[in-house]
Amino acid sequence: MIQIRPVSDLRNKFTEIESCVKDGEPVYLTKNGYGSMVVLSLEAYSRLVDPVEYALDEADAAAENDSKRMTHDEVFGDIREKL
């Protein structure tokens, strides 16, 4: 659900806004009834501005959970065979 809050909530209800953005949802802030800014988690922001960096971070996390390792020749040999 879209979260639209007055900008004063950023000061007065910070923990509520923080919990919303931790769930991956942006929070839209208004000032005097008009859109003012958007609050995002660091993860959501990084996906927007640098999808390659985010993809590499996901690959690093996956590699930490998998003990299988391949050599350069194994990886590129498989690719060459498929081409």
N, C-alpha and C positions, 0 to 999 in steps of 0.2 A: 504494500500500500504506500502511496506517495505521502511523505511527511512534509507538511508545510507548517512552519512555525514562525512566530515573530522573532526578530533578531534579539530581543531582550531575553528570550529563553536560552540563548547561548550563555548568558551570564547567570541567569537565575535557575536554570534546569540543565546545567551542563551534563550531569551524569545520565540523564534521560537521552539527550542528543547523542552522547558518546555511545550508549548501548545500541541505539538505532544504527549508527554508522559501523559499529563493530559487526553487526549482522549483515553488512554489505550493502545496505540501502543508503542512498544520499538523503540528506535533509536540506530542504529548500527554506531559506530564511527570507522573511519579508521585513521591510521597514516602511511604516505608514501605509501598509496595504499593497506595496509594490515589491516585486522581486528584488532582492538585494545581493544574495550570495548563496552558494551551495557548499555544504560541509560533507566531506568524504573521508573515509578511512584512508590510511596511507596505501594500503593494498589496492583499493579501488582507484585511487589517483594514479598509482604507478601503472595499472593496466591501461588507463586512458592515455597517458603521455608516453609510455614506452613499452609497447606490447612485446617487443623482442626481449627486453630485459626481464619482463614478467615470465615469458616462456622459458628463458634460461634458468630463472629461479625455480620454476616448477620442475625442470629437468634435474637440477641439482638436488631438490628435495626427493625426487623419485630415485635418484642414484644412491642417496643415503639409505634408502629402504631396500635396496637390491644389491646383493653381493656380486652379481655377475658383471664381469668386465671384459671388454673386447679390445684387441689391439687395433692399431690403425689399419693394418693390412686386412684384418677380418672384416672391419666395417666397410672399407672402400672396395675390397674384393667382392663382397656380396652385391654392392651397388653396381660394380662393373659387370658382373654376371647378369644382372637384371636388365642392364642397358643393352 
